[in-house]
């Protein structure tokens, strides 16, 4: 598999549980401090986060949308896994984001669902925000919710933030 050209350097994982292990580093966009668990519950049956191949996916998670195929959780249970390569760049094409958010909503109705990227801030934040918007929140409310629950650095990519604020959902 090729290397992600938008990779962010983060400190090594110290524990294998992503609810305990922390993403520790600095963002590529705006040089924000990152210090949060690898995964965070952002809504009922709805988790957002990052990934490191040394982490073990909690057994209660039944579905995973991975936007970062360069890493994969270890898991010993049955998981509905959808992998889609996205980059954390200001010129990333968001054409499939609403469709992915709809997939997450459907899976979340069946059981706890995780949407993750590398650090759990921008790629996963964009999809998570659309999920919350499809649930009825405004873009501002969705972004604020994710920043409050996950990290103030969520959606620090200005292109992703702008795209969400301009998005018109049916």
Secondary structure, 3 states (H helix, E strand, C coil): CCCCCCCCCECCCCCCECCCCEEEEECCCCCCEEEEECEEEEECCEEEECCCCCCECCCCCCEEEECCCCCCCECCCCCEEEECCCCCCCCCCCCCHHHHHHHHHHHHHHCCEEEECCCCCCHHHHHHHHHHHHCCCCHHHHHHHHHHHCCCCCCCCHHHHHHHHHCCCC
